[in-house]
Amino acid sequence: VGILRGAKNGRKIAWRADMDALASDSPDVVAFQSTNPGVRHICGHDVQVAIALGIADVLVSLKNQINGTIYFVFQPSEENVRGAKAMIDDGLFEMIDPEEFYALHVTPYPEGIVVSKAGYMFADYDEIELTFESGKDSLKIVEFAKQVIEGLETIEKPEIFDDAMNFGDPEVGLVSPNTIYRDYVSVHSGYYIRERGGKTLISANIGTTDKNLLNEAKNKLEEKLNSSEFNKNFEGIEYFDVTYHPNNDPKLVKTASRSIQEHFGSDTYYEQYGIASGGGDDFALFQEKVPGVYFFLGASDFDKEVIAETHSANFAVDENCIRTGVNIFSILLLDRLKFN
Ligand SMILES: [Zn+2]
């Protein structure tokens, strides 16, 4: 945690950057390859760190004109959602007492734009695990279970379903008022099938835009399995809550969007109308303590086929997004600190 105190007292604001990388054996698509074999920055947390350091650099140069305090929080272990909790357990909020908390994450949106919304940014995800007694029908059961799970889906996916493309699509994407990502149940990230002690276990992730939809989907799933020809083999379902959902403070979203559009133009900030179907972020735990805003920062250059689809083997960013991020969020923090 880095603490920058301005010349005079004023508002206290925190900025979070997550730092961790991911396991990946795919070759790097950038010149600055990872020096740790099997570990790559394919979620852009190196970009988040670079932007936070950039913002710190700008604000330090203006320190004598700043009223207030800025806390730069560099958080480990976002990917396994343990880092934010570890920092809180370690006494983060005894060390700092921010009144507002901000963070960003790179996304497949085009470079040059920032997106956010009041309330939840990501779908609510549960991992579901179906247990069946194994037998001669195990293969059939797996196929049947997949069909039933897929039958829960309510999102109408365009022909080529690729979140990276569809999130940014002006017709169906998140920034369109007619987005397909408004209310939905979707199956995410494939299936995980294994045998254990005479049982066949089938896991998948289902995402929904709210808890009610999730509960409805669970009931439907159980009904279908209990009334199926495999009901004798079906032993039950377990649910595991796997994500944290950043929940943005409506007032702060309003002031932030106004500030960004005032300084950088109305085509810089976009409202997100729907709920993103993948991911989550344990920044949500900081927001449970302090009101804050989580932003998506555009990082793709589609013409050059640089697409910031996080966790994909070819993840890459248009590095202009670092400059954009530093510019926009230095100004936003200065606005909130009442720069004079
Ligand atoms: Zn990430």
Residues whose N, C-alpha, C, O or C-beta is under 5 A from the ligand:
A	BS01	ZN	C43
